[in-house]
Amino acid sequence: MSTHDDDVLFQPLQAGAFQMPHRILMSPLTRARATDRIPNDLMAEYYTQRASAALIISEATAISPQGFGWHGAPAIYSDDQVAGWRKVTDAVHNAGGRMVVQLWHMGRVSHPDYQDGKLPVGPSPILAAGEAHTPTGKKPYVVPHELTKPEIRKIVEDYATATRRARDAGFDGVEIHGANGYLIDEFLRDGSNQRTDEYGGSKENRTRFLLEVIEAVTDAWSADRTGLRISPTMNGTGMFDSDPISLFRYVAEVLNPLGLAYLHVAESIRPGRIYNPDAPRVTPEIRKLYDGVFIANGGYDRDTAIACLERGEADAIAFGQKFIANPDLPQRLMQDASLNEPNPDTYYSPGPVGYTDYPALESAV
């Protein structure tokens, strides 16, 4: 098959401190293979197989015990977890890759089973829709404890501590998880934030926690090694906002002076399970206002990704499920080769099946 080296998808990109050889990023993907929250050799193999990504964004990784809430997920608050991640990052770097860790606090969608019986936390005592993934199976969410201002300050400090640990673990940077109905997103959107203090009410107030986290993280490392992910219309776990366009236009504007490496926006071009099919897409409005490197994410294939970049709608594309089944996805897209199909039944199952056993292109012929 012919290659397409002249296509915009395969041109280099400088995003903050990250020198990317092309524009195909690996999206953060929860895979639930960690051992007691510690990254392991199997995870190192999985990420190393995908080291040809322009940038690997790790699966969401808990910044603290309070922020944890998914069985089999990794964390980065202990020395053992840092050591586990160091094995992963060393292997990825030895394979020529670049990797950031996605910093995660699950907020109200954790569960008392992970909190020694205590309530999970959120901006307001509003119940999320759905069920938590606990060690003994799925269980309904519970009404969260409303965070006090001293507790908010402690979580901001936890983000800074996690950032320093990420540096110790050998990551090239961090991505702040501000999306998908987790704590930062819960503060941003008025469906989950009904506070009456300086963290609630106006869009300016609801953005305060995000900006405090960004300041703490960039002070702990640097802005040019910090990315941010948001999801303006994701409606899983009962998330919504009364005016997402106004909110996220404001977010874009206040991010501009901060000099982040990139802004990563998850909003499907094909609305489905967790994206409101009736909501107008907010991504184009953010793109108009955000001055930095812009990464789009959500249902792209090779043709739609190239078209998106050619139209100037983004600077790079993050691929999720396609990277699950295709460890050599950049090569496949460059050659316009066929793709392996992912098996959703093994997304969160233990062991190598459906994780490290998808064939690369040369062995798939």
N, C-alpha and C positions, 0 to 999 in steps of 0.2 A: 504493500500500500504506500501511497505517496505521503510524505510529511508536509507539514504546513508551518515551516519555521518563520514565515513572514506574518503569520496571524498574530493579532494583538495578544491572544491568550498565552503566547509563548515568548513574549518579550520580557526582559528583566524589569524589576521594579524595586525601587528603594522606598521602604516604609520605615521611617524613623531610623533606628540602628540596624534594621533587618535588610540585608541585601538578598533579594529573592531572584532566582534565575528565570522564573516565569511567574504566571499569575494564578496558579492552581493551588489553593490552600486546602489543608485537611481540617475540616470542621471539628469542633469538640463533640465527642461521641461517647456517651456513657455505655460501658460494656460490662461492668460488674465482675471483673476478673481479679480484683485485688484480694490479697490474703490478709484478713484482719486489718483492713484499711492501709496496708503496706504494698506498694508496687513490687512486682515479682519478675522472675526471669521470663515468664510467658508474656507479660506485658512488654518487656524489653524487646522480645522477638517481634511482637505485633507492630510496635512503633518503628522498629528498625526496618521492617519490610516496607514501610511507607515513608522512608526517609527522602524519597525523591520529591515529596511535596515541597512547594515553595516555602511553606511554613507549616509545621505541625502545631495545631492548637490542641493541647491535651484534653482528655476527658475532664469534666468538671471535678474539682478537687477541693475538699472541705478545708477551710481555713482554721477550724476549731472544732472541738467536740460538739458545741452547740450548733454549729453550722452543718453538721453531718445529718444525713437522713435517707440514704439509699444503700440497701444491702449490697455489698461487694464493691462499692465505690472506694477510691483511694482518698487519702488526706495528706496534709503537709504541715501538721502542727507538732510532730514528734521527731526526735533524732532518727529513729528507725525508718520513718516515712521518708525523711530527707535522704537517708542512705539508699533506700529502695529506688527513689527517683533518680539518684545519681547514677545508678547502674543503667537506667533507661536513657538518660541524656547522654552519657558517655557512649553508649552503643549507637544512638542516633547520630551523634557528632562524628563518630568513627566511620559511619556510612555516608558522611557528607551532608547530613541534614541540619535543619534548624528547628528549634522547638520552644514553645512557650507553654506555661501552665495556666489553665483557666481557674481563677480563684472563685470559690463557691461558698456561699452561705445560703442554705435552703429556706431559712425563714419559717413561715407558717406551714410549709409542706414537709417539714420533718415530722417526727412522731414521738410520743413519750417513751416508746420502746428504745429509742436511741438516746434519751435524755434522762436516764435513771428515774423514769416516772414523772419527770417535770414536763410542763407544757412546752412545746416549741414556741418561738417568738415571732412577732410581726409588728408592723406599725400600728395596727388596730386589731381589736378582738373580733375579727371577721373570719368565719369558717371558709376554708377552701373547698372547692368541689372535687370529689374523687377520692382516691385511696393512696396511702403511702406504701412503698415497697419495704416491708420490714423483714427481719430474719425468719419470721414464721409465716410469711405470706402477706398479701395485701390487706390493709386495715384502713377503715375510714379515717380521714383527717379529723383533728380536734380543733376547737377554738383556741387560737394562740394567745399567749400572754402579751399584752401591749407593752412594748419596750419603753422604759423610762429614759430620760435624757442621759443619766450616767451610764446606763446599759448600752445606749447607742454609742457613746464615746468609747466604751470598752470594745465594741465590735469594730469600730474604726481602727483602734490600735491592733486588733487581731489581723486586720488586712495588712497593716504595715509589717507585723511580725511574719506573716505568711510570705510576704514579698521578700523579706530578707532570707527566709528559709529557701525560697525558690532560687535565689541567687546562689546560696550554698549548695543547692542540689544540682547546679550546673545548667539550669535553664538559660535560654537566651533572653528571656523576658517573661512578662505576665500578661494575661488577658483578664480583665475584671468582668465577671459574669453579672451583667446588669439586665438579663433577659429571662424569658421563659417562666415567669411567675415566682421567681425566687426573691430573696429579701430586698435587693436594690429595686427590682421591678415592682415589688409590692409597695415600696415607698413612692415610686414614681406615679403610679396610676391610681386614680381616685376611687376605683372600684374596690381596692384593698386598703386604701389609706384614707381614713376619715378623722385624722387627728385635728386638734384645734390649736396646737402650739406651732412653733416655728418650723416644724417638719410636716405640716399638713395644711390643707386648704388650697392656697394658690399654687400654680405650677412652679413658681419660684421656690416656694417652701418645700414642695414635694421633691424637688430636684436637689435640695440641700444635702441630704444624706449621700447621694451619688457623688456630689462634688467634694464632700469631706473625705470619702473613700479615695477618690482620685488623688487628692492632695496628699493623703497619707501614703499611698502606694508610690507615687512619683517621688516624694521626698525620701522614701526608703530605698529607691533605686534610681530611676530616671524616667522622664516622660517619653523619651524616644525608644524606650524598651517596654512601654505600657500600651496595650490595646484595650478597647472596650467593646463589649457585645450588648446590643439591645434588640428587643423584638416588639415593635410598636403595636402590632395587632394580634399577637398570640393570645388565644382565649382559653387555653387549657387551664385546669384547676379553677375555673370561674373568673379568670382575669378579664378586666375590661377597663376602658377609660372613656369618660363622657366626651372628650374632645382630643383624640390622639394626635391629630395633625397639629393643633396648637401646641400641645405638650412637647412633641418631639421636634418641632421647629425650634422651640425654645432651647431644648437640650442641644441641638446642633449648634446654635449660636453661642451658648455658653462654653461649649467644648473648644471652639475655634482658638482662643488664646492659649490653651493649655499645652499645645504641642505634642499631643499623643502620637504614637507610631501609626495608629489606624483606628477607624471606627468600623465595626463589624455589625451589619444590620441583617437580622434574620426575619425575613418576611417572604412567604412563598409566592412565586409567580403563578402557582396553581393552587389556590386555596383549597384546603381540605380539612383533615381531622382536627387540628388545633389552631387553624387560622380562619378567622371569621370570613366566610365567603361573601358577605354583604358589605363589609367595610372597604372603603377606598384604600388603595395602597398608599402607605405613608412614606415608603422608601424614596420615591422621587422628590418629595418635599424636603426630606432631610438632605438629599444629595445637592439640591439647589443651594443650600445654606452652609453646608459643611465644607471647609476649605482643605482639609487634610486628606490622607489616603483613605479611600472608601472601599470596603469589602462587602459585596452582596452575597446573600446566602438564601437558598430556598427553592429547590426543585429544578435547578439548572441542569441542562445537558450540554454537550459540546457546542451545538449550534446556537442555543439560546445564550450561552455564556459569551461566545464570540460576539454575537449581536449586541449584547448588553455593553460589552467593553467598547465596541466600535461606535456605539451611540453615545459614549461618554457617561453612561448611567452608573458605572463603577470603575474602579481601578484594578480590581482583582475579584475572583469568585472563590468562595469556600464551598467545597463539596463534602457531603456527609455520607449518605448511604452508599454512594458509588465508591467511596474510599473503603468502606467496610468490605466489599466484595472484590475490590481491585487494588491490591497493594501497589501496583505500578500504574496507577491511574494517569499520571502525567504522560507517560510513554504511550499509553493506549489512546489518550485524547490527541496527542501530537500525530500519531499515525492513523487516526480515525479508525481504530481497530474495534472489534466487538468487545463488549463488556460482560463480565460475570454478573449474574443476578444475585443479590443478597438474599439470605434466608432469615426472615424476621424471627423465626422460632428459636434461633440461636443468638439473638442480639445480646441477651443477658444471661445465657446459660453458662455454667462453669466449664473450664477446660478449653482445649484448642479447637474443638469442632465449631466451625462457623466463625472462627477468630483468626487463627494463623494458618489455616489450611486452604484458603482460596489461592488458586494457582496464578503465578505471574504469566506474562504474555508468552514467553518462550516455552514454558511448560504446558501452556493451554492449547498450543497448536496441534 
